[in-house]
Amino acid sequence: MAKKTDKSEEKNSAKFEKRVNPYTLLESLRNLKSRFATGDVQSMKEVSGAYATGMPFALGISYETMINRYHDPRKLTLEDILNTADITSTEYETVVKVAVREAIKNHTKRDISKLLPKE
């Protein structure tokens, strides 16, 4: 069983990237952690805007994917949310709360009345 854990950890590990300044990334992650902790993060866009060069590498997604998902949190995957919490050392529930709150603001309620019997 230990091999599966090792492989999954390797799969979800960032690789070295020379375009990423480790000190700038660390400062951005500390800032986000602090802002999540105080409830100051109001939008998931703030995650992608914290350090646009390094954040996609930290999250393990492309820049375009990061912008697309974090600017419309309805498109975020659970993996995106979990990775955001991991890299910012934030409780998962805190990140979920921010993402869901913002997604609800952008959501149009699904109308299925045409599928149901007429009363």
C-alpha positions as CSV (number, residue, x, y, z in Angstrom):
1,M,0.0,0.0,0.0
2,A,2.8,2.4,0.7
3,K,3.8,2.5,-3.0
4,K,0.4,3.9,-3.9
5,T,0.8,6.7,-1.4
6,D,4.3,7.5,-2.7
7,K,3.1,7.5,-6.3
8,S,0.1,9.8,-5.5
9,E,2.4,12.2,-3.6
10,E,4.8,12.3,-6.5
11,K,2.0,12.9,-8.9
12,N,0.8,15.9,-7.0
13,S,4.2,17.4,-6.5
14,A,5.4,20.6,-8.1
15,K,8.6,20.4,-10.2
16,F,11.3,23.0,-10.2
17,E,10.6,25.9,-12.5
18,K,13.3,28.5,-13.2
19,R,10.7,31.2,-14.0
20,V,9.3,31.0,-10.4
21,N,11.0,33.2,-7.8
22,P,10.8,31.0,-4.7
23,Y,10.9,34.0,-2.3
24,T,8.1,35.8,-4.1
25,L,6.1,32.6,-4.2
26,L,6.6,32.0,-0.5
27,E,5.6,35.6,0.3
28,S,2.5,35.3,-1.8
29,L,1.5,32.0,-0.2
30,R,2.1,33.5,3.3
31,N,0.0,36.5,2.4
32,L,-2.9,34.3,1.1
33,K,-2.7,32.1,4.2
34,S,-3.0,35.2,6.4
35,R,-5.8,36.6,4.3
36,F,-7.8,33.4,4.3
37,A,-7.4,33.1,8.1
38,T,-8.7,36.6,8.7
39,G,-11.6,36.2,6.1
40,D,-10.1,38.9,3.9
41,V,-10.2,36.7,0.7
42,Q,-13.5,37.6,-0.9
43,S,-12.8,36.2,-4.4
44,M,-11.0,33.2,-5.8
45,K,-9.5,35.7,-8.3
46,E,-7.3,36.9,-5.5
47,V,-5.6,33.5,-5.5
48,S,-4.7,33.7,-9.1
49,G,-3.6,37.3,-8.8
50,A,-1.3,36.8,-5.9
51,Y,1.7,35.8,-8.0
52,A,0.5,35.2,-11.6
53,T,3.8,33.6,-12.7
54,G,4.3,31.2,-9.8
55,M,0.7,30.3,-8.8
56,P,-0.1,28.1,-11.8
57,F,3.1,26.0,-11.2
58,A,2.2,25.8,-7.5
59,L,-1.3,24.6,-8.3
60,G,-0.2,22.3,-11.0
61,I,-2.3,23.8,-13.8
62,S,-1.6,26.1,-16.8
63,Y,-2.0,29.8,-16.6
64,E,-5.0,29.8,-18.8
65,T,-6.7,27.1,-16.8
66,M,-6.0,29.0,-13.6
67,I,-7.5,32.2,-14.9
68,N,-10.5,30.4,-16.4
69,R,-11.3,28.5,-13.2
70,Y,-10.4,31.0,-10.5
71,H,-12.2,33.9,-12.2
72,D,-15.4,31.7,-12.3
73,P,-15.3,29.5,-9.2
74,R,-18.2,27.4,-10.6
75,K,-15.5,25.8,-12.8
76,L,-13.1,24.9,-10.0
77,T,-12.6,21.2,-9.4
78,L,-12.3,19.7,-5.9
79,E,-8.7,19.1,-6.7
80,D,-8.2,22.9,-7.4
81,I,-9.8,23.7,-4.0
82,L,-7.8,21.1,-2.1
83,N,-4.5,22.2,-3.8
84,T,-5.3,25.8,-2.9
85,A,-5.7,24.9,0.7
86,D,-2.6,22.7,0.7
87,I,-0.3,25.4,-0.8
88,T,-1.6,28.1,1.4
89,S,-1.7,25.9,4.5
90,T,-5.3,26.8,5.0
91,E,-8.2,24.7,6.2
92,Y,-10.0,23.0,3.4
93,E,-13.4,24.2,4.7
94,T,-12.2,27.9,4.6
95,V,-11.3,27.7,0.9
96,V,-14.5,25.8,0.1
97,K,-16.5,28.5,1.8
98,V,-14.9,31.3,-0.2
99,A,-15.3,29.4,-3.5
100,V,-18.9,28.4,-2.9
101,R,-19.9,31.9,-1.7
102,E,-18.6,33.4,-4.8
103,A,-19.9,30.6,-7.1
104,I,-23.4,31.2,-5.7
105,K,-23.2,34.9,-6.6
106,N,-22.5,33.9,-10.2
107,H,-24.9,31.0,-10.4
108,T,-28.3,31.1,-12.2
109,K,-30.7,28.7,-10.6
110,R,-31.4,25.7,-12.8
111,D,-35.0,25.6,-14.1
112,I,-36.3,22.0,-14.6
113,S,-40.0,22.9,-14.7
114,K,-40.3,21.7,-18.3
115,L,-39.2,18.3,-17.3
116,L,-41.7,17.8,-14.5
117,P,-45.4,16.9,-14.9
118,K,-47.8,19.8,-15.3
119,E,-50.0,20.3,-12.3
